[in-house]
Amino acid sequence: MLSKRTIIGLVVGSAIIGIGIYSLISDIGLQTVQVDETFGVGESTSYQIRANSGATQSMTITGDKFDLTLSSPGDGLQIPPNTSHAKQVTLDWVHLEDGVTMIKVQNTGSSNLHIVATLNVTVDPILFTYHLVVITAGMVIIGFSMGFTLRKPKGF
């Protein structure tokens, strides 16, 4: 017969393992990220877009005046540092190689800067390890709770 603490430990541990496995599976492949941000006068932002080859990206920047720097992996799309633009710029590109695209935007105009983007990114590889740690924590909880079935420690 299982004790109450063992049953609670089994349920909690199984739930944690389930969450870890779901997160691990959902992070496989490209993830679509929608960006809709507004920046005030003089503010700047930067984006690091990690993607595999063949991933399509789209970004529209609207503002009075702004500086744009963009570099992508390989010999793909490159914009020299401090390239000034006015009104609106639409960038559509495809990653030619696996890697990280770096984009930096500085608002130099007298009005707000609006950025709308649809980015297809790959998840950071370190998250794979985090999901394994969550799964392992669930297994440890189940293991400790099974100890309550074998014998009751002093104080319980």
Secondary structure, DSSP 8 states (H G I E B T S, - for coil): ---HHHHHHHHHHHHHHHHHHHHHHHTSSEEEEEEEEEE-TT-EEEEEEEE-TT-EEEEEEEEEEEEEEEE-STTS-EEEEEEEEEEEEEEEEE-SSSEEEEEEEEE-SSS-EEEEEEEEEE--THHHHHHHHHHHHHHHHHHHHHHHHH---TT-
